[in-house]
Amino acid sequence: MRCLTVRQPWATLIALGEKEFETRSWRTNYRGELAIHAGKRVDKAICRQEPFKSVLSKHGYSEHNLPLGAIIAIGSLEECYPITIGENARGWVSGNEYDFGDYTEGRFAWKLTRMAPLNPPVPVSGKLNLWEYDINT
């Protein structure tokens, strides 16, 4: 299975369905099943800021109890959109998405769908870029 390591709290926001787009500096042609791996670091300062703090709190999370170093959700990578000034002006991203991502022109918005949290998470070391892991082992 293809996996993507995402730093916390963004990984948990994706797993909870609160973050629909993951913004990256690079494009991918891959579409299909995708596991979200929570990296081993937490941006504690961002966890204390709104809207991060209230969205995490709504689900029982804070900077102190986010899962680390594990695959925490499985879903699908549906599309990869280039971010342009024209696209941003259309308002296709709404709600907290602008706060939860970097929509600078030249970046890419990966549309994630059908995310389902894993309980329990699967402990595994992450990697850069998209990487493969057999979740059944």
Secondary structure, DSSP 8 states (H G I E B T S, - for coil): -EEEEEEETHHHHHHTTS--EEEESS-----EEEEEEEEEEE-HHHHTSTTHHHHHHHTT--TTS---SEEEEEEEEEEEEE--HHHHHTT-S-TTHHHHS---TT-EEEEEEEEEEEEEEEE----SSEEE--TT-
